[in-house]
Amino acid sequence: MLTSLYVRHFAVVEAAEVAFGPGLTVVSGETGAGKSLLVDALMLLAGARADSGMVRAGSDRAELAAEFDLADLPAARDWLQREELDEDGGCQLRRVIRTEGSSKAWINGRPANARQLGELAALLVEIHGQHEHQALLSRSHQLALLDAYAGHDDLLEQVRSSAVQWRELGARMRKLSGGDDRDRRIELLRHEIGELEKWALPPAELEELEANHKRLANAGRLAEGTAGVVELLDGDSEFALRRALGRAHAELGKLAALDGKLTPLLELLDNAGIELGEAADGLARYAQDVDLDPERYTEVDNHLARLHELSRRHRLPVAELHDRLAALHAELTELEGAGDALEQLAAQRQRLQDDYASAAARLSDARTTAAARLGDEVSVLMAELGMAGGLLRAELEPAAGGEPDPQGLERCELLVSANPGQPPRPLRKVASGGELARISLAIEVATLGKDTVGSMIFDEVDTGIGGAVAEVVGQKLRALGAQRQVLCVTHLPQVAAQGHAHLRVSKHSDGDSTRTQIERLDAAGRRDELARMLGGVEITRETRAHAKQMLERAQTA
């Protein structure tokens, strides 16, 4: 669960650190105070797009950090371990947003990208925004919602995997049985293999060919240059090194006769003379043996030219052309043996189709059962939320086409009747804005708690309701808080009274700047805040008494 959230220079918040506990935590405050900033901060830590407008005026950057306890979140722990971002069983998300619009993120102190933030956050928190009910109008979303409610992930994966593999085998079979295209491909492969077998070389031979080309291309320079070096070492000139060394040896011999300490140095000159002679002889032989064969150079140059031409054609470096042979041979073998391969693939595909049919049938049964259960549960909740006599049905229709489909054999359409006596019609056609918000809330309440996410965040999803309906919403959220951590931004006292903990967001201005403050309320503070929410600007004894009653009723419910 979320244990703490720290924000600094974020929007109108100068600095705030909030600790969170289990259960339902409600967040309230006057309109415009910035109640949703906590949700915005968590969404940014979950990888949402950032911009410079989120940085507090006068600051160069905004900083956000959240810490989570992963004791009951094995999926998050496994993800951190796979990504090598785990750290002593804890989890910290941190993000810095700069005024120029750039941002950086860290997970447990290590740099992270938006993908990693999003994947990890999906295992930690589930955020329900003010306008999320619009997603219910999508039929694909409705099917996904039904599947999430039913909790048959294993069946879904079996159906998806069988259908995907079935389609992949179909693509391979079409490629193998391509008729004229197949014949042309075989002909092309044979031609390409022949060329590569003739010209492509293993790495060692290619290296030798390139060295030979370089040597042959510079043969004249090499012969002339080495001959010149021989002349410097052992030529007829009095300045040749070997002659100069001989003179030096003779002079040092005379001196060594006078002082034996020079004898070792004389030996060094002897050795130098021997090595100089060997070098001169070796260079002389090299100069005589340099290959000045133009025909051999043309042959090597042509070989390299063909290799570069093949490199451009295959879009591969010259050094990788030899390895390309293996892939082309494998493809040719597969195409030439297409008859046997097609029979094997057809048998595999039939087995996959049988597996798909079995899994899809079980998924259909599970969806049918879940659809009836979801319809009944949401219909009851609609009545509790002020839509007496209303009902919802999750209707399953056959999917178009007869091929295995990764989504299964059916599609889902949510049908709703908001008033008694009206026949159910598609949700996207009949619900008004207010009705849609309440139906969405009923569906959310019915489907909540079906996953393993530790924290659920609600940003004013109670908009458009009030009175007894609001109290029911609060009770549902409090009951959910008994199962997992819930954070709810609300403007309704009936919802706020149900919280196990209460945070108040307030805005203060000193003339030059505006600051938002976040504080945890004690019992007296909660009573006064509920009284404000009930009575507005002027708080009377009666509103305080009403607030006290609401809190007492929520604690004893």
C-alpha positions, 0 to 999 in steps of 0.5 A: 500500500501507499505509505507516504507521498512527498511533493515540493514546488508542485503547482501551488504546493510549496512543500508537503509530505503526507503519510497514509495508512490502511482503510479509507482516507478521504481528501476534502477542501474548498473549491479551487484549493487543489484537492486533486493535486495528490491524485495528479502527483500519483498519476505523474509518478505512474508515468503520465505526461508532464509539462512545465505548467506543473512547476510552481511559479518561481521554481526551477523544478518540481519534485514528487516521491511516493513510497509503498509497502510491498508486503502484500504485493507479490506481483510488484515484488516480482516485477522489481526483481525482474527489472533488477530494481528491487531494494530490501522489499520496499519501493520508492517512485521519484520524479523531477519535472523541470521548467523547460518541460523535461523530466527524470524518474527513479525507482528505488534510486535507479533511473527509470523510464516512463514504460517502467513507471507505468508497468510498476504503478499498474501493480501498485495503484488503480486510479479512477478519475472524474470522467472515467465513466465515459470509457463505459461507452466502448464495447471493448471496454465493456468486455474487458470489464466483464472479464475482470469482474469474472476473474478468469485470467487463465482461461483468457490467456489460453484462448488468446494464446491458442488463437494467436498461434493458430494465426501464426501457423496460418501465415506460415502455411500461406507462405509455404504454399505460395504457388508461383510466388513460392517457385519464384522465391525458391529460384531466387534463393538458389541464385542468392545462395550460389552467389554467396557460396562463391563470394562470401568468406568466413571472418578469417578469410575475409580479413586475409583477402582485405589484407592482400588487397591492401598489400597488392594495391600498394605493391609499388610503394612497398617495394620502393620504400623498403629498398630505400630503407635498405639503402639507409641501413646498408648502402654505399653511402658513408652515412649508411647506418651499418658503416657508421656502426662499424666506425663506432665499433672500431673506435670503441674497441680501441677505448675498451683496450684502455678500460675493460669497463667498456667491453660490455658496451662493445658487445652491445654494438656487436649485437646491434650490428648483427640485428641491423644486418638481419634487418637489412637482409630481410628488407632486401628480400622483401623488396625483391619478393613484393608481388607486383602481379596486376592480374592478382590485384584485379582478381582480389579487387573484383572479389571485394567489389562483388562482396560490397555489391552483395552487401548493398543488395542484402542490406548487411555488412560484408562481414555478415554475408557468410552468416546469411548463408545459413538462414537462406539454406534453412528457408530453401530447405523449408520451401523445397520440403513444403509438402511434408511441412504443410502436412505437419503444420496443418496437423498442429493447426488443427490441434490448436483449433481444437484447443481453442474451441475447448478453451473458448467454450469454457470461457463462454460459459464463465462469461455467461455466468459472470454476466448474469451475476454482474447484471444482478449486482449492478441492478441492486446497486443502481437502486441503492444509488437512487435509480429504483427500478433500474436494471443492467444486463450484460448481453453477450453476442457472437463475434463476427467471423468464424476464425479463432479470435484472441478475445473469444467467441463473443462480444459484450454489450451493456444494456440498461434501463434507468426507469421501471417499465422501460426496456433495456437499451445499449448504455451508449444510447440511453444514459444521460450524463448524470445517469451514466455517472451513477451507473458507472459508479454502481459498476465500479463498486460491483467490480472493485476488489477483483484484482490484486492492486493494493491502493485504489484512488478515486478523484471526485467520482461522486460528482452529481449525487447527494443526500442518501445516495451519497451516504450509500456511496460512502458506505461502499467505499468504507467497506472497500477500505476494509479490504484494501487501501482507498484514497477518495477526493470528495466534496460530499460530507456524507462520503467524507464522514465514512473515512477512516482518516481525513486530509484537508487541503486548504489554500492560503494567500499572502498577497504575493503568492498562493500556497496549498497546505495539506493537513491530517485532521483530528476528531475535532478537525474532522467535525469542523470540516464536515460542518463546513461541507454541510453549512458553507461559510458560516458554521453553526452549532447545528451544523457542528452537531449534524457533523458529529452525528454523521461521524458517530453513525459512520463509526458504528455502522 
